[in-house]
């Protein structure tokens, strides 16, 4: 699942990962991410941090609060430079990786492949 309020990122990553053989769900808000997890989504979640209404950090807190972090692997995908140290300390054990935009596409694909293998 790709969670990002930028529709260009959603379309681009869906196309890239579908070409890699992945089934891709895209949502444009933290609220929609939480709803999909409640519906039973399992797999990899690429989470943007800077989103309106409920940002990525608060989305992660809600995911954890409701026990929705089972059977998922979460990586941050953000234009934020360095992660907020306080928030990372609090949530670090739930975050697989912190990937900065603009990202190297080959490295991102490799990272997703690695995450998918470790999930099996």
C-alpha positions in Angstrom: 0.0 0.0 0.0 1.3 3.5 -0.9 0.0 6.3 1.3 0.6 9.7 -0.1 -1.4 12.8 -0.8 0.5 13.4 -4.0 -1.5 11.7 -6.8 1.5 11.7 -9.1 3.5 9.7 -6.6 0.6 7.3 -6.2 0.2 6.7 -10.0 4.0 6.4 -10.5 4.6 3.9 -7.7 1.5 1.9 -8.6 2.8 1.6 -12.2 6.4 0.7 -11.1 5.4 -1.9 -8.6 2.7 -3.5 -10.7 5.4 -3.9 -13.4 7.4 -5.7 -10.7 4.5 -8.1 -10.2 3.1 -6.6 -7.0 -0.5 -6.0 -6.3 -0.6 -2.3 -5.3 -3.2 -0.4 -3.3 -2.9 3.4 -3.2 -4.6 5.7 -0.7 -4.3 9.5 -0.4 -4.7 9.9 3.3 -3.8 8.4 6.7 -7.5 7.9 7.4 -7.9 5.8 4.3 -4.8 3.8 5.2 -6.3 3.0 8.6 -9.6 1.9 7.0 -7.8 -0.4 4.6 -5.9 -2.0 7.5 -9.1 -2.5 9.4 -10.5 -4.2 6.2 -7.6 -6.7 6.5 -4.8 -5.3 4.3 -1.6 -7.2 4.9 1.8 -6.4 3.4 4.1 -3.5 2.9 3.0 0.1 3.6 5.0 3.0 2.2 3.9 6.0 4.3 4.3 9.7 3.5 4.8 11.9 6.5 3.5 15.2 5.3 -0.2 14.8 4.6 -3.2 17.0 5.5 -5.6 16.2 8.3 -3.7 13.3 9.8 0.0 13.2 9.0 2.1 10.0 8.7 3.3 10.2 12.3 -0.2 10.4 13.7 -1.3 7.7 11.2 1.4 5.4 12.6 0.3 6.1 16.2 -3.3 5.2 15.3 -2.2 2.0 13.5 -0.3 1.0 16.7 -3.0 2.1 19.0 -5.6 -0.1 17.3 -3.2 -3.1 16.9 -3.3 -2.8 13.1 0.5 -3.2 12.8 0.4 -7.0 12.7 1.1 -8.5 9.3 2.4 -5.3 7.8 5.9 -3.8 7.3 6.0 0.0 7.4 8.5 2.2 5.6 8.5 5.9 5.6 8.7 7.6 2.2 9.0 11.3 2.6 10.5 14.6 1.4 11.4 15.4 5.0 15.1 15.6 5.3 16.1 14.0 8.6 13.5 12.3 10.7 12.2 14.0 13.8 14.4 12.4 16.5 11.7 12.4 19.2 9.1 10.8 16.9 11.6 8.3 15.6 12.6 7.3 19.2 8.9 6.7 19.9 8.1 4.8 16.7 11.4 3.5 15.5 10.6 -0.1 16.4 7.6 0.0 14.0 9.4 1.5 11.1 11.4 -0.7 8.8 13.1 2.0 6.8 13.1 5.8 6.3 13.3 6.6 2.5 13.8 10.1 1.4 12.3 11.7 -1.7 13.6 12.1 -4.3 14.4 8.4 -4.1 16.6 6.2 -6.3 14.1 4.0 -8.0 16.3 1.0 -8.3 17.1 1.2 -4.6 13.4 1.5 -3.7 12.5 -1.5 -5.8 15.4 -3.5 -4.2 14.2 -2.4 -0.7 10.6 -3.5 -1.5 11.8 -6.8 -2.8 13.9 -7.3 0.4 10.9 -6.3 2.6 8.6 -8.7 0.7 11.1 -11.6 1.1 11.5 -10.9 4.9 7.7 -10.9 5.2 7.3 -14.4 3.9 
